[in-house]
Amino acid sequence: MNKMICSRILALCFLTASLPAVAHAQTTETYQVIHTYPHDTQAFTQGLIYIDGHLYESTGLNGKSSLREEDLETGSILQFQDVPSKYFAEGLTNWGNTLIQLTWQDHVVLVYDRANLHFLRSIPHSGEGWGLTQDGKNLILSDGTSALHFLDPVTLNEVRRINVKDRGTPVKELNELEFIHGEIYANIWHSDRIAHIDPASGKVIGWIDLAGLLPKSERSDPEAVLNGIAWDAARERLFVTGKRWPKIFEIKLLPAKSAATPSLRGK
């Protein structure tokens, strides 16, 4: 190879190395409503899960917090457990034969028997609790920041954490969570968008835009925001709802399309 060719190859390699990395196009999925189900408009939804044909919901606010088993088709409450008024209940997930319910700023997690909703025990926990899910190995907790905490399901000791970022920018106010097909789905507080997140890196893989799902005119107050994701693994059905919403929506995600990074509202 002569010196001129060598010089050109070296120059090309230098130029390529000096170019900024091209960001992958962000994707946003839209939705199709498959079915709607009734939902209690007094339920300040903080956690929603669907397991083995059973729908469970955690509702918040001091003096109004509860744990419920509900009939999806009719919205009827099949079992109900009051949460002591000193607690503001938050996210909910299952672990074995138990249900695990967060409290917001009370530094305690509540554990129940899944069959009858009987309270079993409380476990001390440091930090705030917002959303909760599990991946079969660990509990995954959000605390309103851009961090997701992976916890030992017995001791609640932190195993690891990830910081959720969209193209390098932290995504804050992560709220209600669900683990679906190896990804973490997360409501963003006061937003009609759900992020789906790589649990290994914290990178936002894409967004689900649920704008228009429940018009503002049908929301009872400014805090009646999207906040509830449940996954029926057996039938692969995705359910979403919100605080004091009159409906639970079964939705189908439509093919992704290229979109700009969404802007998020803060508190």
Number of C-alpha atoms within 10 A of each C-alpha: 5 6 8 9 10 11 11 11 12 12 12 12 11 11 10 11 10 9 8 7 8 6 7 9 13 18 19 22 19 18 17 13 12 12 12 17 16 16 24 17 16 13 22 25 29 32 33 29 24 23 14 8 11 13 20 26 25 27 27 24 19 14 14 18 25 26 23 21 23 20 18 18 11 10 17 14 15 12 14 16 16 14 23 13 13 13 21 22 33 30 31 31 27 22 20 8 9 18 22 23 29 31 26 21 17 17 15 19 22 18 22 21 17 17 11 12 19 14 16 11 11 14 14 12 17 12 13 19 25 25 31 30 28 21 17 11 11 19 22 26 28 24 21 19 16 18 20 24 20 24 19 15 17 10 10 17 13 15 13 12 17 16 17 24 19 18 15 9 12 16 21 20 23 24 30 31 34 26 21 18 11 12 18 23 27 27 25 24 22 18 18 20 23 26 24 23 22 18 21 10 12 22 21 24 18 23 23 21 18 19 14 8 16 18 8 13 7 10 17 15 11 9 13 20 24 28 30 26 25 26 21 17 14 10 8 11 14 18 23 20 26 27 26 22 23 21 18 22 22 19 19 17 14 12 10 15 12 12 13 9 14 13 8 15 12 10 6
